[in-house]
Amino acid sequence: MTYEPANANWNLAVFGTNLTNERLINSGFFHGIWGFDFATVGRPREAGVQMNFKFK
């Protein structure tokens, strides 16, 4: 989400991914006898703030 006032030289953004911190497997290979041979897990909860200035 980004906030940018009218006629301003700056903006402010906030962002986030996996805000519920869900644990999941993105991909992998399932072997019937041994279970997962390998797996790629999802990224943890991430959030951030970004502020930009425009210089003229």
N, C-alpha and C positions, 0 to 999 in steps of 0.2 A: 504494500500500500504506500502511495507517495502523496505527500502534501506539498503543493507549490502555490504560494500566494500570487495573486495577479500583480503584474508589474514588479516582481521581486527578482533579485539576482541569486536566489538560493532555493533549494528544495530539501525535503527531509523524507526519507523512506525507511520503513521497517519491514522486515521479512522473517520468515520462519519456515522450516520444514520438519516434518514428523513431530509436531507439537505435542502429540499424545505419548511420545516416546515408545511407540509400538515396536516390538521385536519381531522381525520377519526375515525370511530367507528369500533373496532375490532370484537366485538360480542355483542349480546344483545337479548332480547326477545321482539318481536313486538306484541302488542295486538291491534286488529282492532279498538276498540273504543278509548282507552286511549293513543295510540301511544307506545313509548318505555317504558316498565316497568323498565328496568335497561339496562345499557350499559357499555362496557369497551372501553375507548378511547385509541388511539394510543399514543406512547411516543412522547415528543417534540423533536425538533432538538437537536442532541448531536454530539459532535466532540471532538477529543482528539489526543494527541501525546504521544508516548511511546518510551523510549530509554533504551536499554539493554546493559549491559557490561558483558563480560565473563572473569572471573578471573582464571588463571591457576597456 
